[in-house]
Amino acid sequence: MDEKSPGNGMGDGARQLPSGVPPLVMPGFESASKRLMVEFDGAFSSNAIEQQLRAAYDSLASTSTVHNFLSILAERSAREQLRSLAPSQGRLTGTRAS
């Protein structure tokens, strides 16, 4: 590598986001939303689950300085929010193992 092209230390051509810039699209959004849809089947619409997941991701991304684990943290946050909302709306009596 020449001195003019700084490396990112990740090798294999992996890209790293500039510091302070969250990814525009949540990596793993579809798989995370599918897992939540299975868990909350019948309790919330797919649209409501995706909105909660996006809100959790956006909230974390807006204050995070490290973006490596935002997707999993957003999924966990969305799951917690959905679990707390479901009983208050009479939608969920138990939760599936996650």
N, C-alpha and C positions, 0 to 999 in steps of 0.2 A: 504494500500500500504506500502510495506516495504521501508526502507531507501536506499536499493541498486537499486531499480528500480524507477528512476525519472519519475514523471508524466509530461504530456505536458499541463495540465490545460484545456484540451478540453473535457474530459470525454467520455464515451461511446466508448472507444477504438479508437477514431479518431487519425490518425497519423499526425504529423506535421513534415515538412521537416526541416532538420538541417539548421541553419542560414547560409545564403549565397548560398544555393543550390536551383536553380530553378527546378521545375518539368521537367522531361524529355519529357513528353507528355502533351500537353496543355489540361487541363480539359475542357470539353465542346467544343472541336474543331469541331466535326461533326455538332452539333447544331448551332454553330456560323457560320460555312461555309454555312450551309443550309439557314440561315437567309440572309446572304449576297448574296447567289445565287438567292434567290427570289427577293431581292432588285435590283440586277444588271443583271437580266435575259435578255439575248440578248446583253448585253453590254460587258461582259467578259466571257471567258470560265471558267468552274469550276476549272480547273487547275490553271489558273491565279489568281482566287480568293483565292484558298487555299495557293498558294505561297505567296500572299500578307499578308494573315492572319498569316502564319508561320513566315514570315520576321518580322512582327510587334511584334509577341510574342517573338521571339528570341532577338530582339533589346531591348525590355523592360526587359526581364529576365536577360540579361547580365549586367544590371546596377541596378536592383532592389534589395533592401534588405528585402522587405516585398513582399511576393508572393501571398497574399490572393486574390487580384483583378486583377491579370495579364490577365486572360482570357477575362474579360469584357473590360479592357483597350486595349488589342490587337484587339478585335473586333471593337471597336470604332476607333482605329488608322487605321486599314485596311479600314474601311468604309470611313474615311476622305481621305485616299490616293486614293481609287478607285473613289470617287466623284471628286477629283481634276484631275485625269487622264482621266476620261471619256469624258468631254467636249473637251479637247485638242486633243482627238483622234476622235472626232465626233461621239461618241458612246452613249451619254446619253443627252437627252434634259431636263429631269426633274427627280426628285427622288421620290421614294415612301415613304410614311410615315414610320418611323421606331420606 
